[in-house]
């Protein structure tokens, strides 16, 4: 490996100001919410995708490992860091073109640096009636990268990679990959038909290191005539199983009308709404009586349910009746709100006097922002939980948990949607997190009527070495204990990739054979899911 020679060539190709040395690269990209540390020898800022093939040929000639990022806002999974030490970062965040938009069919083609916020602004400016595939990560996060990580959201197309049709990528040797349908049938057909013709290979670029995707076409959901949120509470924890069974029934009977349904425990909603009660801890944790007291103050029951209905006014009205019947005797405070109704409620709550008004106003404001999110408008409503243990307020216009010193690691396992299984999972999370001094913040998000994804943010003080060690140990035990019980992550951060690969045999061998053909020197994202 001759990194010095590679840097000389990269500076000639990209311009000296776009090639950062080790110190500047570390300063720009080294912070991580999960407190991982990596040695970054250099970073390249790509402003023209046409230069990337030569960048990769230079890397190949000098056998220098590289790792691509888009915005580098992969909070809780590694932020902008590569899986291992010694990889040069290739920053694609400057590639911010919306390359094509089909206003009739709602298909958009974007570069890696196009964020949720940018697409939202573009759609609003053109008055295009389509929804941004939002996530809770915020408006500054890349659309392309989230889809490649097989992320999901709460708008009608829950599975974001399911909406991807066509991609273009640069391989490790600098050659360019285009889909068979793109080359044989033309760009329009490729943008409209996901599987193309012949072997389906686009999926190889998800959660992998087979190439650097520089262009992606995404089918957007059309903004429906009516969007309503179904909001409900479970006044007792013992109602979880009954609620899970009822939600399964709703999802199986109303496919396409009801989007993803979230169930969040009291801890999780408080982390988004209430200040951390630092002075009231017992053995480093918030005692149950304080959680109950805060729940009463912020009008939060043990579980909060949050689902979205999409369709015509008539279809949504009919779905409301079905949901009311399904949750009768189980849910409390069952209401249906449009985004405009939620804004009105938040304004009214804000006018209440004293501390009561402040607390209820905070909860109502969180609700209003959540409704904006499910209506396809990106915002930061979920990001405050990353700051729950962080005394430092956000420094910039947008929240950046890594920059601001927040500690966050995501545990995101798939859990079969059996009521008894979900209860056993909750028990497991409570037991494991308690052993490490971590608060059990649990959300279930339905992926179908058979499966939920649970997101557990491990929130900790990043400036405390003992807290960092406890958070990482907690994550490792959750993965190990969860796997033994039948739960396993759908994605992992850079700190957990080798563990996941170590649990594979035939799959790892197959992937290694592909890598040997496409990247014999192993320079592209070494350690990424391999």
N, C-alpha and C positions, 0 to 999 in steps of 0.2 A: 504494500500500500504506500502510495506517495501522495499524501494529501497536499503538500506544498506545491507540487507541480500542478495538481488539479486546480488549486486555488488560483494560480497564475492564469491558467487557461480560462477558468470561469470569469475572472475579472476582465479578461479580454473580450469575452462574449457578452457578458451581462452589464459591464460597467463596474468600476471599482466600488461605487457607492452602494451597489446592490449585493455585494459579497461581504458579509460580516465576519470578522475574526472571532476567535474563541471567546475573548472577554465580552465583546459586544453581543455575540450570540447568546451567551449565558445571561447577560443582563436583560436581553429582550425576550427570551423564551424559557428561562430556567425555572420560573416560579410555577409551583404545582399545588393544587388544593389538597392532594393526597400526600403531600410532603415527600414525594419521590425526588431523587436527585440523579441527574445524568450529566456526564461530560459531553459537551457539544463542541466539537472542534471548529465549526464554522456554520454559517447559515447563508442561504441563497434566496434572494427575493425575486420571484419571477413575475414580470409585468407583461410578458408576451408569451402565450402558450406555444407559439411557433419555435421558441428558443429551447424548449424543454428536451426535444430529442437530442440536440447536441450536448446539452447539460448531462444527459444520461450517458452519452457516448464517452464524454470526458471521464465521468465517474467509472465507467467500465474499463477504460484504458488504464486507469491508475488504481483500479480495484478499491475505490473508496466507497464505503457504505453510506447510503443516503436514506432519509425518511421524509416523506411529504406530509404537509399539514395544509389545511385550508385556512380557517380563522384561528386555529389553535385554542378554541374555547371549549375544549372537551372536558368540562368541569366534572371532577370526581372520577375520571377514568384515565387521567394522565396529562390533561390540559394540552400543552404543545410538545411535550417530551416524547422522544423515541422510546421504543421498548428497552433498549440497552445503551450502554456507553459507546461513544465513538462514531455515531452516525451524524453526518452533515444534514442539517434541516433544509428542506426545500419548501419555502413558504409560498403557497399559491394564493394567499389572501388578496393579492393585488389584481387577480384575474376576476373582475367584477362585471363582466358583460352578460346581459340577458341577450343571448345570441339569436333567439327566435321565439316568437309567441304567436300561436294560432288562436286568435280571438274567437273563432267559431267553435273550436273543439276544446279549448282550454288546455293546450299542451304548451309548456314552456321549456326552453332549452337554456341551461345556465352554465356558467363557469364556476370553479370551486369557491371563489370569494364572494359569490352572491349570497346574502344573508336573508333570513326570514323578514327582517325589517325592510331590506331593499326591495324584495318582491312585493311586499305589502304596499310600499310607496308606489311602485310601478303599476300595480293593479288599480290602486285608488286614482292615480293620475289619469289613467285611461278609462276609468269607470267600468272596468271589466268585472263581471259578476262571478268571480271565482274566489275560492278560499285558499289562503296560505296553509301549507301543511305544518302547523305550528308544533312546538314542543315547549316544555317548561324551562328550557335552557336560556330563553331570552332572544330578543330581536337581533343580537349581534352574532348569532351562530349560523354556520353554513348549512344550506339546504342539502347540498351534494354530500357532504361528509356524514350528515345524520342518516341519509338514505343508505350510504355505503356501510354504516355501522348497524344497519337493519333496525333503526330506531322506529319509534311509534309515537302516536299522538292521540288527540281526542276529537279531531274533526272526522268527517265521514270515512275517509280513507285512513284507517287507523294504522295500518302497516305501511310505512313510507316507502320501503323498497318495492312493495307491490305496485306502486304508482309509477315506477321507473320503467321506461320503455327502451330507449337507445342510449348508448354511451360511446365515448371515444377515449382511448387511453394510450399512454406512452409506456412501452415495456422497458425492461431493464437494459436492453441492448440499444435503446433509442428508436426502435421501430414503432410504428403506430398501429394500434388495434382499432378496427371498425367492425361493427356487426355485419354478418352475412347479408341480412335484409337491407341494411344501409347501402352496401355495395351492389347487391344484385337487384334489389327492388326499388331503391330510391329513398331519399331522406324522409319524405312525408309518410310513406307506409311504415318505415322503421320507427318513426315517432309515434305512430298510432297502434302498433302491434308489438306487444312486449316480447313474445317468444321468438320472433324472427323465423328463420328457416334453417333446418339442419340442427346440429348440436347446440343446445342453449348454453352459452358461455359467459353471459353478462354476470351471472351470479358469482362467478369466480373472483370478481373484483370486490366482493363484499367481505368484510372482516378478513382481509388477506393482504398479501404483498405480491400479487401477480402483476401489478401495473399501477401507474398513476393516472387516475381518471381526470381528464381535463375538460370534459363536456358531458352533460347529462340531460336527457329529456324526461320530464315529469308530467304526468297527467294530473291536472288539478280538479278537485271537486267543485261543482257549480254551487254558487251561493243559493241556498234554497229560499223559497218564499217565506218560510217561517223557521226560526231557530228558537228553541226553548230549552231551558235547563230544568231538570227535575232535581230538586233539592230535598233531602230528607235526613232524619236523624234516627239513631237507635238509642233509646233512652237507657238501655241496659246492655252490657257486654254480652249477656247470654243470648241475645237476639241475633248474633252474627250468623249462626248456622241457618236460621229461618230466612234471614235476608239473602244469604247466598243462594239458597234454593229458589227463592222468589225471583231473584235477578236472572238466574239461569232460565227460568220460565219466560221472563220478559224477552230476553235476547233470542231465544229460539222461536218465539211467536212474532216478533217484530223486527226481523232482519232488515237492514237498510234504513229503517226509520230511527231506531235507537242506536246512537254511537256507543263509544266506550263508556262504561260506568265505573266510577271510582268509589271505593270505600276507604276512608281515611280514619285512622284512630285519633283519639283526642290529642295525644302527644304530637302527632304530625301536624294537625291544624293549628295547634298552639304555637308550634315552631314557626309558622307562617304569619301569625297574628299577634303574639304576645312577646314581650321582652323576656329573656332568660332570667329566671329567679335566682340569681347567683347567691344571694345571702340566705337562702332557705333550703340548702341542700343537706341531705343526711347521707354520710358515707359516699359523697361525691355524686349522688343522684337526687333527682327531684322525687320526694316521697309521694305516695299515692294521694294523701290528703291534700297536698298542695296542687297536684294535677286536678283533683276534683274541684277545689276552690277556684282555680283559674278557669276551669271549664264553666263553672257557674257564672263567673264574672264576664266571660266572653261569650256566654250563651252557646256553649259547645257540649254536646252529649258524648258518650263514649265512642260512638262511631258516627261519621258524617258521610252520607251518600251523595254522589254528584254524577248525574247522567245527562246526556244531550239528545234532544229530539230534532230531526231534520225532515222537512217535507213541505207539502202544501198545508194551508191552515186546517183544512178538513182532515187530512191524514194525521197531523199532529194532535188535533183535538181528540180523534178516535184513540190514538196511542195513549194520551193522558188517561182516558177512562180505563184502558187495559192495565196501565201501571197502577192506578189507584186500587183496582180490584186485586192485583197481584200482591201489593204491599199492605193491604188492609190488615189491621191487627198486628203489624210488625213495625212499620215506620211511624215515626212521630214527626210533626211539623212538616208534612209533605206539601210542598208548594211547587208551582211551575212559573218560571220567570223568563221574560225576554231580556236581552241586554239593556234595553232602554228602561225597563222596569227596575232592574237591579241598580242602575245609576240613580234613579229617583229614590230608591230605598236607601242607598248610601248617603245621598244628600240629606235626607230626612233624619237618618241616624246621627249624622254629624252635628245636627242642631240640638241634640239632647244635651242637657247641662252636665258639667262636672265630669268625674271619672267614669261614670256609667256611660255617658255619651261618647267619651273617648274610646272606651273598650268596645262598645257595640258598633261604633263608627268604624273601628279598625276591622272588625269582622265583616261588616257590610261592604267596606271598600275592597277587601280581599275577594269577596263574592262577586262584586261588580267587575273586577279585573279578570276573574276566572271566566265570567260569561263572555267578555271580550275575546278571551283566548279561544274558547270553543267556537266562537263565531269567525275564527280564522284570522284574528288580528293579534300579532305577536306582542307580548309585553313581558314584564319582569315579575309577575305576580308570584311565581314559585321560588324566585331567587333569594328572598329574605331568609329562608331557612338555612342557606349556606352561611349566613352571618350570625346565626343564633348564638354561637359561642365566641364570636369575634367582637371585641369591644371597639374596633376601628370602623367608622362609617365608610361607605363607598366614597372613593376619591374623584371619580370622573362623572361624565354625563350618564354613562351606563355602568351598571354593576359589573365588576370583574373580580370574582371571588379569589382568584389566584393572585392577582396584583394586590388586593386589599388584605391578604393574610388569612383568609378563611380556610378552615380545615374541613374537607369533605371527601368521603369515599363512598361510592355507590355500590350497594349489594342489590342485584336485580335478578332474582331467580324466577323461573317459571314454576307455577304451582297448579296442579290439576284442580279444577273447580268443583271439588266435592266438599260439602260443608264440613265434614269431619276432618278432611285433609287441611282445609284452611284453618280450622281451629288448632290442629296440631302444629301447623306452621307458626301461628301467632305465639303459641306456648314456647316453641323452640327459640324464636327471636327474642322473646322476653328473657328467657333463661340465659342465652348466650351473651346478649348485650349487657345484662346485669353483672355478669362475671368480669366484664372489662370496664365498667363505669361509663357505659354508653346508653343514652336514652333510646328507647325502642320506638322509633318513628316509622310507622307502617302505612303503606298505601297498597291496595289491591286495584289493579286496572284490568278490566276484562279485555281479552284478545279475541274471545269467541264465547260461546256458551259452554265450552269445555275446559278453557284454560285462562288463567289470569297471570299477569306479571305483577310481582310485588316489588316495589322500590323501597329500599330502606336506606336513607341517607345516614351514614355514620358521620356525625358532626362533632368536631373536637377542636381544642385549642392548638393551632398549628405552631405557635411559638413555645410550646411546652413539650420537651422531648419525651417525657413520660406519657403524656396524652397521645402523642404521635405513635409511640410504641403500642399503647393500648388499643388505639383505633385499628392499626394494622393487624394486631393479633385477633381482634374481634372479627375483622373481615375474614381472616383465614379460617377461624373456627366456624363462622357462619357458612362458608363454602363447604367445608369438610362435613360438618354436622348436617347441613341441608342436603348434601348429596346422599348421605347415608339414609336420609328419610324420604328421598324421592323428589327433591327440589334442586334445580340447577340453573345457574345464570344463563341468560340469553346473550349476554356480552360481558366482558370483563375489562378492567383497566390494565395498564402496562405492568402493574405489579403482580397480576394474577395470570398472565398469559402462559407462562411456563408451567404453572400448576395444571392448567386446563389441558395443555398439549401432553403433559405427562400422563394423563388419564386416557389417552387414545393409543390405538395400536394400528389397525388396518387403515383408518382414516388418515393418521399421520403419515404412514408409509405412502399412501396414494398421493397426498399433497406434496410430499417430498419429491416424488418422481416428477410431478408437474414442475416444481420449482427447479429441479435439476435441468429440465429442458429449457425453461424460459429465463432462468437466472443462475447459470452454473457457478458463477463466482459469489453468489449469495449477497449481492450488494444492496438489494432493495428491502428496506425495513427488516433487517435481521432481527429475529426474535418476535416478530408480530404473528401471533397465532401459529408459530412453527418453532 
